[in-house]
Amino acid sequence: MPVPSRPPHTGGRPTPEGSAQLDRHVLDVATTLFVRQGYAATSLEQIARVAECSKASLYRRYSCKAALFKAVVAARGAHLLEEARAVEACSRDPLLATREIALFFLDFMLRPETTEAYRIVIADGHRIPSVVDDMMATSVEPFVATISRLLKAAADAGHIESTDHEETTRVLMGLVLGWPLQNTLLGQNKMLDPQARQRFFDRAWQVFLSGIRRAP
């Protein structure tokens, strides 16, 4: 991932818009460096230098490296959740919406910035206070709830057999992401090819539907 350039800025007191731009830029730079170097090898001082902001400005935003990494994870989760909720809001067919979200979930989780953040959570999560609990509370559980609502709507409409919609959602997530994520984390990268990824997803979705679709 290339290091993003800082947005144009002028001297003097920052405007709210300029401050928000710097917030996003710091997160982008931190994401890039964490992905490229790992958690242990990345420091707040380096992030400040690459982001072209003062250490004082960075420390006003984040008291420590762990706080900044948690913000990176939260930003990734917010993007996933925003997409899922947007699909849910505009969909008239809950099963088609579920499929669209599941495909986006697969693509999103295999992006290098997401995969590497996930790798850091696995390897260093025990050193980063509450990062796993925060990720579950702010990203994973709301995402599961979104798909669960869609599956409930499909079940209520008589399209599928599902009573524990949360469990059904987790089965779907496992089918769609389990092997592709494992393969990517192990460096095999067979799912980086979009056509291979689509074929795998289509098969996983077919298997999922075969287990829940209501017989005529």
N, C-alpha and C positions, 0 to 999 in steps of 0.2 A: 504494500500500500504506500503510495507517495504521501509525504507529509504535506498537509494542506497549508496554503499560504494565508497569512493573516489578512483580514479585510482591511481596506484603506482606512486610516485613522489620522486624526489631527491632534495637535496638542490641546491642553486645557481640560476642563472638567468633562468627563464623558457623558453623553446623553443616554437616556434609558435605552434607546435603540442601539447605540454603540456598545453599551454594557452587555446587552443581550447578544449582540454579534460576537463579542469577546467570549462570553460564556460558551456559545456554540463552538467557537474556534478552539478554545481550550479543550473541550470534550473531544473534538475531532482529532486534535494533536495527541491527546492522551490515548485515545483509542488506537491510533496508528502506532505509537511507540509501545504500548502494551502488546499489541499484536506482533510487532516486529521483534521485540526484545524479550518479552515475558515480563512478569510482574516484578521479580526480584531485581532485574537489571535496569529497571526504569525508576528514575527519581523525580521528585517534584521540581528540583532545580533544573534538571534536563528538560522537563516539560515546559517550564517557564521560559527557558532559553529558546527552545525550538518554536514555542508559540509567540515569541517576541513580546512577552509581558513581564512585568517585574515580579520578583518572588513575593513581594508584599501583596500585590494584586491577586496572585494565585492563592496565597495563604488566607486572604480574606474570604475567598470562595470555598476553599477546602483546607481543613485544619491539618490533614495528613494524607499520605498516599492512599491509604485504605479508603478514606472518604471519597477521593477522586475516582478510584476504581469502582466503588459502589455506584457512583453517579454514571459512569460509563455503562455498567450493567443495566442500571435503571433506564437509561436512554435507549438501549437496545430493546429492552422489554416494552417500553412505551410505544416504540415504532410498531412492534408486532401486534400489540393490543389495539392500537389505533387502526391498523389495517383490518383486523378481525371485526372490530365494531362497525367500521364503515361498510363492510360487506354485509354484516347482519342487518344494518339499518336500511339498506336499499334492496334487500332480497325479498322476492315473493315465493321462492321455493327453498325451504330450509335445507333440504338435502343437497341441492346445487350449491347453496351458500357454504355448507359444511365442506363440500369438496373443494371449492375455491379457496377457503381458508386453509384447509389441510395442505393443498399444493403450495400456497404461499409460505406456510410454516416450514415445509421441507426446503424450499429454495432459500428462505431466510436463515434457517439454522445452518445451512452449508456454506453461507458466505464466510470468507476468511475472518472478518472482524467478529462475527458471532461465534464461530467455531473456536477461535483462539481465546475469546473471553470465557467461553464455557470450559475450555481446557484449564485456564487459570483458576476458575472457581473450583474445579475438581482437585487440582494440585495444591493450591494455596488457600482454599476457602477456610481451612481451619486457622489460618493466621490473620484472616480479615474479619473483624468482629461483625457478626450478624449479616454478612453478605448473602448467605444462603437463605436465611429466614426472610430477609428483605426481598430477595428475588422471588421467592415463593409467594409472599403476600402481595406484592405489587404487580407482578407479571404473570407468573405461572398459574396461580389460582384464578385470577380474573379471566385469563385466556381459556382455561378449562371451563369456566362458568359460561363464557360466550358460546362455545361449541355445545355445551350441555343444553343451553336454552334452545338452540336450533334443533338438536336431536329430540328434545321434548316436543317441540312443535311438529316435527315429522312423525313422532309416535302418536301424538294427539290427532293428527290428520289420517292416521291409519296406514302410513307408508312403511313403517318399520316396527320391529318388536324391540322395545327397550323400556326397562323400568328404572334401572339405576343408570341415569344418563351420564353421571360423572365417571363411573367405571367404564361405560361404553366409549366415552371420550378418550380416556387413557389407553384403552385398547387400540383405538384409531391412531393415536399419537405414536404408540409403540410400533404398530405395523408400518406406518409411513416413515418414521425417522430412525427406528432402531438400527437396522443394518447400515443404511447410508451414513449415519453419524459415526458409527463404529469404524466403518471402512475409511472415512475421512480422517478421524482422529489417529488411526494407525498409519496414515500416510499413503494409503493405496489409491485414494482419489478417483475411484471408478465412477463416482456419481457427479464429478465435475462436468462431465459431458452432458449438455442439456437434454439430448435425445435419450441417453441412457437413464437419466434421472426421470424423465417423463414416462418411459416404459416401466420403470420400477414403480412409480407412483400409480400408474393405471392398474397394474397388477395388484398392488396393495389395496387400492380402493375397491377393486372387484372382489377380492377376498373379504374385505370388511363388509361390503353390501351382502355378500352371500350368507353371512352369519346373522344379519339383522333384518333383511328385507322380509316384510310380511308376505306369506304365501297367499295367492289369490283365492 
